[in-house]
Amino acid sequence: MKTPSDIVGARVRAVRQRRGWTAAQLAERCTEHGAPEITASVVTDLETGRRDKDTKRRRRNITVDELLALACALDVAPVHLLVPTDGNDPYLVTHDRFVRPARAREWVRGRHPLPWSDPRLFFSEVPAEEWEPPEMTQEQMDRQGRMSEIRREVLDRGPGRRTMSGGVIGPDGEEIPDEGS
């Protein structure tokens, strides 16, 4: 199972490539945003897990400072580097706890506690002026995750299964709407 640092490395690479930037160009943007310690070689090491010369370990761990600087330089929310934006593979929160990516994003955004958490404690640190009730119940998040799995399986079967409205036909013959709908 991939660690959060592994995911950040892969997400940084994917976003950087979509922007059409080299590692050096991303490093230059990091410098412009006040993080000159993120050099092109640091970007490459984070993305590929290249072995550190001194410790002989892969440099995949990322600091909070680096995560925020990279998100700023790439012009994305940190959550979109930290948690996968597609797929439904389990997301490793700690060495022995994992949740679906949708649940992890809700947790990182402060919208929903983790399943094993006490909601009273989780929401106790939210400033009163920022309080909003949770947008989705656990059941709704589980349903969304199951729908994503079904949708991915159906799309993997090949072309010709899409509907006019952009959804797909599920295994039961019913239309599964596009997730963005």
C-alpha positions as CSV (number, residue, x, y, z in Angstrom):
1,M,0.0,0.0,0.0
2,K,1.3,3.4,-0.9
3,T,2.2,5.9,1.8
4,P,0.9,9.4,1.8
5,S,4.5,10.6,0.8
6,D,4.4,8.1,-2.1
7,I,1.1,9.6,-3.2
8,V,2.4,13.2,-2.9
9,G,5.3,12.3,-5.1
10,A,3.1,10.8,-7.7
11,R,0.6,13.6,-7.5
12,V,3.3,16.3,-7.8
13,R,4.6,14.6,-10.9
14,A,1.2,14.3,-12.5
15,V,0.2,17.9,-11.9
16,R,3.6,19.2,-12.9
17,Q,3.4,17.2,-16.2
18,R,-0.1,18.4,-16.9
19,R,1.2,22.0,-16.5
20,G,3.9,21.1,-19.0
21,W,6.7,22.0,-16.6
22,T,10.1,20.4,-16.0
23,A,11.3,19.7,-12.5
24,A,13.5,22.7,-12.8
25,Q,10.6,25.0,-13.7
26,L,8.6,23.7,-10.7
27,A,11.7,24.3,-8.5
28,E,11.9,27.9,-9.9
29,R,8.3,28.5,-9.0
30,C,9.0,27.1,-5.5
31,T,11.8,29.6,-5.1
32,E,9.5,32.4,-6.3
33,H,7.1,31.3,-3.5
34,G,9.8,31.4,-0.9
35,A,11.0,27.8,-0.9
36,P,14.4,27.8,-2.5
37,E,15.3,24.6,-0.7
38,I,13.0,22.8,-3.2
39,T,15.5,22.3,-6.0
40,A,15.0,20.4,-9.2
41,S,16.8,17.4,-7.7
42,V,14.5,17.5,-4.6
43,V,11.5,17.5,-7.0
44,T,12.9,14.6,-8.9
45,D,13.7,12.7,-5.7
46,L,10.2,13.2,-4.3
47,E,8.6,12.1,-7.6
48,T,10.8,9.1,-8.2
49,G,11.9,8.1,-4.7
50,R,15.6,8.3,-5.7
51,R,17.9,7.0,-3.0
52,D,19.5,9.6,-0.7
53,K,23.3,9.6,-1.1
54,D,24.0,9.7,2.7
55,T,21.3,7.4,4.1
56,K,20.8,5.2,1.0
57,R,17.1,5.4,1.7
58,R,14.5,6.7,-0.7
59,R,13.6,10.4,-0.4
60,R,9.9,10.0,-0.4
61,N,9.1,11.7,2.9
62,I,7.8,15.2,2.5
63,T,7.6,17.9,5.2
64,V,4.5,20.0,5.7
65,D,6.5,23.0,4.7
66,E,7.4,21.3,1.4
67,L,3.8,20.2,0.8
68,L,2.5,23.7,1.2
69,A,5.2,25.2,-1.0
70,L,4.6,22.7,-3.8
71,A,0.8,23.2,-3.6
72,C,1.4,27.0,-3.8
73,A,3.8,26.7,-6.7
74,L,1.5,24.3,-8.6
75,D,-1.5,26.4,-7.7
76,V,-3.6,23.6,-6.2
77,A,-5.1,22.9,-2.8
78,P,-2.7,20.8,-0.6
79,V,-5.4,18.2,-0.2
80,H,-5.2,17.4,-4.0
81,L,-1.5,16.6,-3.6
82,L,-2.0,14.7,-0.4
83,V,-4.9,12.4,-1.3
84,P,-5.6,10.8,-4.7
85,T,-8.2,12.6,-6.7
86,D,-9.3,9.5,-8.7
87,G,-9.6,5.8,-7.9
88,N,-10.9,4.2,-4.7
89,D,-7.9,2.3,-3.4
90,P,-7.5,2.5,0.4
91,Y,-5.7,5.6,1.6
92,L,-3.2,4.9,4.4
93,V,-3.8,7.4,7.2
94,T,-1.4,5.8,9.6
95,H,0.7,2.6,9.4
96,D,-2.4,0.5,10.3
97,R,-5.4,2.7,9.5
98,F,-6.9,3.4,6.1
99,V,-10.0,4.9,4.5
100,R,-11.3,5.5,1.1
101,P,-9.8,8.6,-0.6
102,A,-13.1,10.5,-0.6
103,R,-13.3,10.0,3.2
104,A,-9.6,11.1,3.6
105,R,-10.3,14.3,1.6
106,E,-13.3,15.1,3.8
107,W,-11.2,14.5,6.9
108,V,-8.3,16.7,5.6
109,R,-10.7,19.4,4.8
110,G,-12.1,19.2,8.3
111,R,-15.6,18.3,7.1
112,H,-15.9,14.8,8.5
113,P,-14.1,12.8,11.2
114,L,-12.4,9.5,10.5
115,P,-14.6,6.4,11.3
116,W,-12.8,5.6,14.5
117,S,-12.8,9.2,15.7
118,D,-15.1,10.9,18.3
119,P,-17.0,13.6,16.3
120,R,-17.3,15.7,19.4
121,L,-13.5,15.9,19.7
122,F,-13.0,16.3,16.0
123,F,-15.3,19.3,15.7
124,S,-14.3,20.8,19.0
125,E,-11.4,22.8,17.4
126,V,-13.4,24.3,14.6
127,P,-13.8,28.1,15.2
128,A,-17.4,29.0,15.7
129,E,-17.5,31.3,12.7
130,E,-16.4,28.4,10.5
131,W,-18.7,25.7,11.7
132,E,-20.7,24.0,9.1
133,P,-22.5,20.7,9.6
134,P,-21.0,17.7,7.8
135,E,-22.0,17.6,4.1
136,M,-22.1,13.8,3.8
137,T,-22.9,11.0,6.1
138,Q,-20.7,7.9,6.3
139,E,-23.4,6.0,4.4
140,Q,-23.3,8.6,1.6
141,M,-19.5,8.5,1.4
142,D,-19.5,4.7,1.3
143,R,-22.2,4.8,-1.5
144,Q,-20.1,7.3,-3.4
145,G,-17.0,5.1,-3.1
146,R,-19.0,2.0,-4.2
147,M,-20.4,4.0,-7.2
148,S,-16.8,5.0,-8.1
149,E,-15.7,1.4,-8.0
150,I,-18.6,0.2,-10.2
151,R,-18.0,3.1,-12.6
152,R,-14.3,2.3,-12.9
153,E,-15.0,-1.4,-13.5
154,V,-17.6,-0.7,-16.1
155,L,-15.3,1.8,-17.9
156,D,-12.5,-0.8,-17.8
157,R,-14.7,-3.2,-19.8
158,G,-14.3,-1.1,-22.8
159,P,-16.1,1.5,-25.1
160,G,-19.7,1.6,-25.9
161,R,-21.0,1.5,-22.4
162,R,-21.4,5.3,-21.9
163,T,-24.9,6.9,-22.0
164,M,-25.9,10.1,-23.8
165,S,-25.9,12.0,-20.4
166,G,-22.2,11.1,-19.8
167,G,-23.0,8.2,-17.3
168,V,-22.3,4.5,-17.8
169,I,-24.5,1.5,-17.8
170,G,-24.0,-0.5,-14.6
171,P,-24.0,-4.3,-14.1
172,D,-27.7,-4.2,-13.3
173,G,-28.5,-2.3,-16.5
174,E,-29.2,0.9,-14.7
175,E,-27.5,4.2,-15.6
176,I,-24.8,5.3,-13.2
177,P,-24.5,9.1,-13.5
178,D,-21.2,10.8,-14.1
179,E,-19.6,11.6,-10.8
180,G,-19.5,15.3,-11.6
181,S,-23.3,15.4,-12.2
